[in-house]
Amino acid sequence: NVIAQKLSVELTKRNKQKGIRKEWKWINKVILEEAANALELSPSKIEYVFQSQRKTIMDEIVSAMSARYYKSDKKIRKTITDVIRSIVVTGNVIIVGRGGVAFKNDNPRSLHIKLIAPIEWRVDRISKNYEKNRQEALRYILEIDQERKYLIDSFMGFDTDDSVFDIIFNRQTMDDETIISIIIRAMEQRKLI
């Protein structure tokens, strides 16, 4: 989120220099909240879609019998897809996570970035930032990685690999400013800004 925040500030500043008033925004959990609102559900009821979970047929039956406003897994995914698409068409938006890369075919005028780092580096950062021991941090990272992969695969409809991304940055070896500078240069080259 730090890179998205800094990138949005820099891109907005560049817009202002060109006389363009439109600001760049970055979003992440907004997608979940907007989809939940569209479905008239609380975000906690649809959050599983962003995790590596899929409702079983029995879960669907129990939910349908017990919930007054039952929404199927398929309807939830379609609504999330619609929300992301509606955000994408507004332009000047940076989607952080939540499977934004799955919508690259909907918007060819986009750039898809993945941030990676060695597992030890990530464990150190998670341990420090979230006050977890190393084992908890490792478990958390593995779960998050699995959820991200599942989300992208489920929205794209096939088993993806890193080739769906345009650029991959190693956070251990590159600082925020370098990453932002390269992203902006790539956007300029592709005439996205």
C-alpha positions, -999 to 999 in steps of 0.1 A, spaced: 0 0 0 29 24 6 40 22 -30 5 26 -43 0 56 -20 33 73 -31 26 64 -68 -8 80 -66 6 112 -52 33 114 -79 9 107 -107 -15 133 -94 13 158 -92 22 151 -128 -14 155 -138 -16 189 -121 16 200 -139 -1 191 -172 -32 211 -162 -53 179 -156 -74 181 -125 -82 144 -121 -65 128 -92 -50 93 -91 -65 71 -64 -55 38 -50 -80 13 -37 -80 -21 -21 -107 -31 4 -131 -7 -12 -138 -34 -37 -150 -58 -11 -171 -31 6 -188 -19 -26 -196 -55 -37 -211 -62 -2 -232 -30 -5 -244 -40 -39 -254 -74 -25 -269 -59 6 -246 -80 28 -219 -72 53 -183 -75 39 -177 -104 63 -203 -125 44 -184 -123 11 -148 -120 23 -143 -157 17 -143 -151 -21 -110 -132 -16 -95 -162 3 -86 -196 -9 -120 -209 0 -149 -220 -21 -183 -229 -7 -192 -266 -9 -226 -276 -22 -235 -283 14 -224 -248 25 -246 -234 -3 -276 -254 8 -272 -245 45 -267 -208 36 -298 -208 14 -319 -224 41 -306 -202 69 -300 -168 53 -328 -145 45 -308 -128 18 -288 -157 4 -264 -149 -23 -247 -176 -43 -209 -178 -48 -214 -172 -85 -235 -140 -78 -209 -127 -53 -181 -132 -78 -201 -115 -106 -208 -86 -83 -171 -82 -73 -162 -84 -110 -188 -57 -119 -175 -35 -91 -139 -38 -102 -148 -32 -138 -168 -1 -129 -138 12 -109 -114 5 -137 -134 24 -163 -132 56 -143 -94 57 -150 -66 71 -129 -69 43 -104 -44 19 -88 -59 -14 -77 -39 -29 -49 -43 -67 -47 -78 -82 -49 -70 -98 -82 -68 -66 -102 -46 -84 -127 -75 -106 -136 -91 -76 -154 -62 -69 -177 -82 -81 -207 -110 -57 -199 -85 -28 -199 -56 -32 -222 -45 3 -213 -32 -9 -179 0 -20 -162 1 -49 -139 28 -51 -112 37 -78 -88 59 -72 -57 79 -101 -45 106 -107 -19 125 -137 -4 105 -155 22 130 -148 50 128 -110 43 90 -112 43 90 -132 76 112 -106 92 90 -77 81 57 -94 91 72 -104 125 82 -69 132 52 -50 117 25 -73 131 41 -85 163 41 -122 153 67 -148 160 86 -162 130 64 -193 128 32 -173 129 46 -149 103 55 -177 80 21 -193 83 5 -160 76 26 -154 45 19 -188 31 -19 -184 37 -19 -149 20 1 -162 -10 -23 -191 -14 -53 -167 -12 -38 -143 -37 -31 -171 -62 -66 -186 -57 -82 -152 -63 -63 -145 -95 -69 -180 -108 -106 -180 -100 -112 -147 -116 -91 -154 -147 -105 -189 -151 -72 -208 -154 -41 -217 -134 -20 -186 -137 17 -179 -133 38 -147 -131 35 -142 -168 2 -124 -163 21 -95 -148 39 -69 -168 66 -61 -143 78 -79 -111 98 -61 -85 119 -76 -57 112 -55 -26 143 -67 -9 166 -52 -35 146 -22 -47 134 8 -26 101 25 -30 114 54 -50 132 32 -76 101 11 -80 79 41 -85 103 57 -109 104 25 -131 66 22 -130 62 58 -141 87 53 -169 69 21 -181 36 40 -180 51 68 -201 66 43 -226 32 26 -230 15 60 -232 -7 54 -202 2 88 -188 
